Amino acid sequence: MALGGSKRKPADPPFIYKDLDYQDVKGLLLACEDYFARNPTHWIKEEDKIIYTIGRMEGKEVAPFALVYRKQMTGELGFQKQERYKYRHIFRAQVILRFTVSHEAERALRGMELVKYQGDIERYLLDLENLNSHAQVTGIAWRYMVEKRSPLRVLRHPSNQEYSSHPESLAAI
């Protein structure tokens, strides 16, 4: 139902981010941006929006970051004030750097371990490659992961030193 006869519906407050496996901190940031856009008169300064977002962050890993960020943004309790911390784009970058990149990489790496070959090698490699773009596994580690789990074990042929597939390796799958 709309407020005061207007056609605008009130925005629900964003969820509390607790750094749980199923939560994405980018979702919190987006939900807060939507909330700010739907309630433009509630916050006068950028810092107020940051403080509100910090208030939506709880949990063992997130709460200490949020508390220190706020203290550095405001200079409270004897903390050295960081002037740049009052800008939302700086806050957003710090949150994403600390909580998104590593979690996405960890989740993608776990996902890579769960990918199973199901008869379509192109699909199998595409699934691994898509997850790898988030996991950021490179070089020898990436090659080892793919070769170790690949249904087509790639071995050097002793006579010409070229790579060939050996059908006997498919029997193990």
Secondary structure, 3 states (H helix, E strand, C coil): CCCCCCCCCCCCCCCCECCCCCCCHHHHHHHHHHHHHHCCCCCCCHHHHHHHHHHCECCCCHHHHHHHHHHHHHCHHHCCCCHHHHCHHHHHHHHHHHHHHHHHHHHHHHHHHHCCCCCCHHHHHHHHHHHHHHHCCCHHHHHHHHHHHCCCCEEECCCCCCEEECHHHHHHC
